[in-house]
Amino acid sequence: MNDAAQMDALKTIEAWFSGVEGSLTAFSGGVDSALVLYLSHRFLGEKGIGVVADSPSLKRSDLQIAKDFCQQYGITLRILKTNELDNPDYAKNPFNRCYYCKDTLYRQLRELQESEFPQFHLLNGANQDDLQDHRPGHQAAKEQTIHSPLADCGLSKAEIRSLARRFELPVWSKPASPCMSSRIPYGQSVSKEKLSQIESAEVTLNQLGFEEVRVRHFGDTARIEAPTDSIPRLQTLFPLVERALQGIGFQRIEIDEEGLISGKLNRAIQANG
């Protein structure tokens, strides 16, 4: 976006917030919800509050990013302990698993609103591009009347990153970081043990310099997805990576030669479609 386009987008967002008394933003630490939270604080002051779900499927690093972000900008942050794994409809990992996760979060967000902030809007970071993808969480958002200012204002992911960069938000270039449950194929149960293995494996790869990476959990097999241009280096380091991930509990380690493709496991939905 050029400067004029950015200014137009900001005017549109400011107009969106003009009728909002206060807001609670579901904040994941990613760039989309970070921009929503930053702008809510910009336009609403102390009435722009962030809420992060401390869930087993949220990386500890992303939780810390959320805390640091709010501290940096003086934004009030509330932390909700969500226990979606206790819901068997979530744990058995159906195609609409995301619905049950968001339903849990948004119900608790709604309870917080009703008990302490009755006039506040509930917000998320959904953008225009998300509306084209398989996102069962949108149904939960609709049911709980969660507003999506970025999508309402027609902003794409690229435009959001452009605005976040304009404000020098520390997460403007942060790679997408879907919840760790998305690394487990549909139909295979989600458990704390599996999520812990995934997080430990991805942290190991991060420490080796692979910033954007997914470790898909196929039972005793870990399948690593990384951008295609980093696969040669990953292959060079494979003996080290293999030993490290076997130490985490995986027996077989594979490199996905196709590379990193966000939402790759959603192909199973199309295949069963």
ChimeraX attribute file (.defattr): number of C-alpha atoms within 10 A of each C-alpha:
attribute: neighborCount
match mode: 1-to-1
recipient: residues
	/A:1	13
	/A:2	9
	/A:3	11
	/A:4	9
	/A:5	12
	/A:6	16
	/A:7	13
	/A:8	11
	/A:9	20
	/A:10	15
	/A:11	12
	/A:12	17
	/A:13	21
	/A:14	17
	/A:15	13
	/A:16	14
	/A:17	18
	/A:18	11
	/A:19	9
	/A:20	16
	/A:21	13
	/A:22	22
	/A:23	25
	/A:24	27
	/A:25	29
	/A:26	25
	/A:27	27
	/A:28	25
	/A:29	26
	/A:30	20
	/A:31	25
	/A:32	23
	/A:33	24
	/A:34	27
	/A:35	24
	/A:36	26
	/A:37	28
	/A:38	23
	/A:39	19
	/A:40	27
	/A:41	21
	/A:42	15
	/A:43	19
	/A:44	18
	/A:45	14
	/A:46	14
	/A:47	19
	/A:48	25
	/A:49	25
	/A:50	28
	/A:51	24
	/A:52	24
	/A:53	23
	/A:54	18
	/A:55	19
	/A:56	20
	/A:57	25
	/A:58	20
	/A:59	23
	/A:60	13
	/A:61	12
	/A:62	17
	/A:63	19
	/A:64	11
	/A:65	17
	/A:66	23
	/A:67	20
	/A:68	14
	/A:69	20
	/A:70	18
	/A:71	12
	/A:72	11
	/A:73	12
	/A:74	12
	/A:75	21
	/A:76	16
	/A:77	19
	/A:78	16
	/A:79	14
	/A:80	15
	/A:81	12
	/A:82	18
	/A:83	15
	/A:84	20
	/A:85	20
	/A:86	10
	/A:87	12
	/A:88	12
	/A:89	15
	/A:90	21
	/A:91	20
	/A:92	16
	/A:93	22
	/A:94	16
	/A:95	18
	/A:96	17
	/A:97	23
	/A:98	22
	/A:99	20
	/A:100	23
	/A:101	25
	/A:102	22
	/A:103	22
	/A:104	19
	/A:105	25
	/A:106	25
	/A:107	15
	/A:108	16
	/A:109	23
	/A:110	20
	/A:111	13
	/A:112	16
	/A:113	17
	/A:114	12
	/A:115	9
	/A:116	9
	/A:117	16
	/A:118	12
	/A:119	12
	/A:120	19
	/A:121	20
	/A:122	23
	/A:123	27
	/A:124	25
	/A:125	22
	/A:126	24
	/A:127	22
	/A:128	17
	/A:129	13
	/A:130	14
	/A:131	11
	/A:132	8
	/A:133	10
	/A:134	15
	/A:135	16
	/A:136	17
	/A:137	19
	/A:138	19
	/A:139	17
	/A:140	21
	/A:141	22
	/A:142	13
	/A:143	12
	/A:144	16
	/A:145	14
	/A:146	21
	/A:147	18
	/A:148	21
	/A:149	22
	/A:150	26
	/A:151	18
	/A:152	14
	/A:153	16
	/A:154	14
	/A:155	19
	/A:156	17
	/A:157	17
	/A:158	11
	/A:159	18
	/A:160	23
	/A:161	21
	/A:162	18
	/A:163	23
	/A:164	22
	/A:165	16
	/A:166	12
	/A:167	13
	/A:168	11
	/A:169	19
	/A:170	15
	/A:171	19
	/A:172	20
	/A:173	14
	/A:174	14
	/A:175	12
	/A:176	13
	/A:177	18
	/A:178	16
	/A:179	17
	/A:180	23
	/A:181	26
	/A:182	24
	/A:183	22
	/A:184	21
	/A:185	20
	/A:186	19
	/A:187	12
	/A:188	14
	/A:189	17
	/A:190	24
	/A:191	17
	/A:192	13
	/A:193	11
	/A:194	20
	/A:195	22
	/A:196	16
	/A:197	20
	/A:198	26
	/A:199	20
	/A:200	17
	/A:201	25
	/A:202	23
	/A:203	17
	/A:204	16
	/A:205	22
	/A:206	13
	/A:207	9
	/A:208	13
	/A:209	13
	/A:210	18
	/A:211	15
	/A:212	17
	/A:213	24
	/A:214	28
	/A:215	27
	/A:216	24
	/A:217	23
	/A:218	15
	/A:219	15
	/A:220	12
	/A:221	17
	/A:222	26
	/A:223	19
	/A:224	22
	/A:225	24
	/A:226	23
	/A:227	17
	/A:228	15
	/A:229	9
	/A:230	16
	/A:231	21
	/A:232	11
	/A:233	12
	/A:234	21
	/A:235	13
	/A:236	10
	/A:237	12
	/A:238	16
	/A:239	11
	/A:240	12
	/A:241	18
	/A:242	17
	/A:243	14
	/A:244	17
	/A:245	22
	/A:246	16
	/A:247	12
	/A:248	15
	/A:249	16
	/A:250	21
	/A:251	14
	/A:252	15
	/A:253	20
	/A:254	15
	/A:255	16
	/A:256	18
	/A:257	14
	/A:258	11
	/A:259	17
	/A:260	19
	/A:261	13
	/A:262	14
	/A:263	12
	/A:264	13
	/A:265	16
	/A:266	15
	/A:267	10
	/A:268	12
	/A:269	12
	/A:270	9
	/A:271	7
	/A:272	6
	/A:273	6
